Amino acid sequence: MTKIISTSKTINKTDIEKYASAAGDFNPIHLDESFAKTTQFGKCIAHGMMVAASISEALTAQFGINWISKGHLKIRFKSPVFPGEQITTTGELKKNSLNTFSVKVTKNNNQVAITGEASIPKKNEVKNEL
């Protein structure tokens, strides 16, 4: 398989609030519109790791235990995601690679939010430890 399962979802304010609570990250850039208006972004933004989690969700859907137990992800944040934006996660096998994928999260305006690489071990390299 040369591509990962493409997933799309809309990030909303409720998702951001729930993530803030679960992660214990109450930075006002994510939650306080008045504060966020004073920043370079001009409004609240989603937590970067919340957006990055969409990559792991797609990889888990496709590779299951192989990804969960031994997968490795290296990412770079390119642009913020704002409440109400739809994100799409995609990936494809890198040229001349057996297990490394280029991954990307793109916003509905085709602006890239995250780029990166995901390495997934072969099935015979993973013991069912969970």
C-alpha positions as CSV (number, residue, x, y, z in Angstrom):
1,M,0.0,0.0,0.0
2,T,1.5,3.3,-1.0
3,K,-1.0,5.8,0.6
4,I,-2.4,6.1,4.1
5,I,-6.2,6.4,4.7
6,S,-7.2,10.0,4.1
7,T,-9.2,11.5,7.0
8,S,-11.1,14.8,7.3
9,K,-12.7,16.6,10.2
10,T,-13.8,20.1,11.2
11,I,-12.1,21.5,14.3
12,N,-14.6,23.4,16.4
13,K,-14.4,25.4,19.6
14,T,-15.8,22.6,21.7
15,D,-13.1,20.2,20.4
16,I,-10.5,22.8,21.5
17,E,-12.0,23.2,24.9
18,K,-12.2,19.5,25.5
19,Y,-8.6,19.1,24.4
20,A,-7.5,21.9,26.7
21,S,-9.2,20.1,29.6
22,A,-7.7,16.7,28.8
23,A,-4.2,18.1,28.2
24,G,-4.2,20.6,31.0
25,D,-3.2,23.3,28.5
26,F,-5.3,26.4,29.1
27,N,-3.1,28.8,27.2
28,P,-5.4,31.8,26.4
29,I,-4.3,31.7,22.7
30,H,-6.6,28.6,22.4
31,L,-9.5,29.7,24.6
32,D,-9.8,33.5,25.1
33,E,-11.0,35.4,22.1
34,S,-10.2,38.8,23.6
35,F,-6.6,37.7,24.3
36,A,-6.2,35.9,21.0
37,K,-7.2,39.2,19.1
38,T,-4.1,40.8,20.5
39,T,-1.8,38.1,19.0
40,Q,-0.3,37.7,15.5
41,F,-3.1,35.2,14.7
42,G,-6.0,37.6,15.6
43,K,-8.2,34.9,16.9
44,C,-8.0,31.6,18.8
45,I,-6.1,28.7,17.4
46,A,-6.3,24.9,17.9
47,H,-3.6,23.2,20.0
48,G,-0.8,22.0,17.6
49,M,-0.8,18.6,19.2
50,M,-4.5,18.3,18.8
51,V,-4.1,18.8,15.1
52,A,-1.1,16.5,15.0
53,A,-3.3,13.8,16.6
54,S,-5.2,13.5,13.4
55,I,-2.0,12.0,11.8
56,S,-1.8,9.3,14.5
57,E,-5.6,8.6,14.1
58,A,-5.1,7.9,10.4
59,L,-2.1,5.7,11.0
60,T,-3.8,3.8,13.7
61,A,-6.8,3.2,11.5
62,Q,-4.5,1.7,8.8
63,F,-1.7,0.0,10.8
64,G,-3.2,-0.7,14.2
65,I,-0.9,-2.2,16.7
66,N,2.1,-1.7,14.4
67,W,1.7,2.0,14.6
68,I,0.5,2.2,18.3
69,S,3.4,0.1,19.7
70,K,6.4,1.0,17.6
71,G,5.5,3.8,15.2
72,H,7.6,7.0,15.1
73,L,6.4,10.4,14.0
74,K,8.5,13.5,13.2
75,I,6.5,16.7,12.3
76,R,6.9,20.4,11.6
77,F,4.1,22.9,12.2
78,K,3.5,25.2,9.2
79,S,0.4,27.2,9.9
80,P,-2.2,27.4,12.7
81,V,-5.7,25.8,12.5
82,F,-8.6,28.0,13.5
83,P,-11.9,26.9,14.9
84,G,-14.3,26.1,12.1
85,E,-11.6,24.9,9.7
86,Q,-11.7,21.5,8.1
87,I,-8.4,19.6,8.1
88,T,-7.5,16.6,5.9
89,T,-4.7,14.2,6.8
90,T,-2.9,12.4,4.0
91,G,0.2,10.4,3.5
92,E,2.1,8.4,1.0
93,L,5.0,6.0,1.0
94,K,8.3,7.8,0.4
95,K,10.2,6.9,-2.7
96,N,12.6,4.0,-2.2
97,S,11.2,3.3,1.3
98,L,9.5,0.2,2.7
99,N,8.0,1.7,5.8
100,T,8.4,5.5,5.9
101,F,5.5,7.8,4.8
102,S,5.4,11.5,4.1
103,V,2.4,12.8,6.0
104,K,0.6,16.1,5.8
105,V,-2.4,17.9,7.4
106,T,-4.0,20.4,5.0
107,K,-6.7,23.0,5.8
108,N,-9.8,23.5,3.7
109,N,-8.1,26.5,1.9
110,N,-5.3,24.1,0.8
111,Q,-2.9,25.7,3.2
112,V,-0.6,23.1,4.9
113,A,-0.8,23.0,8.7
114,I,1.7,20.2,9.4
115,T,4.2,18.2,7.4
116,G,6.2,15.2,8.6
117,E,7.4,11.6,8.3
118,A,5.9,8.5,9.9
119,S,7.8,5.3,10.2
120,I,5.9,2.1,10.7
121,P,7.6,-1.2,11.5
122,K,6.8,-4.2,9.4
123,K,4.2,-6.6,11.0
124,N,6.8,-9.2,11.8
125,E,8.9,-6.6,13.7
126,V,6.1,-6.0,16.2
127,K,5.1,-8.3,19.1
128,N,1.6,-8.0,20.3
129,E,2.5,-6.5,23.7
130,L,-0.7,-4.6,24.4
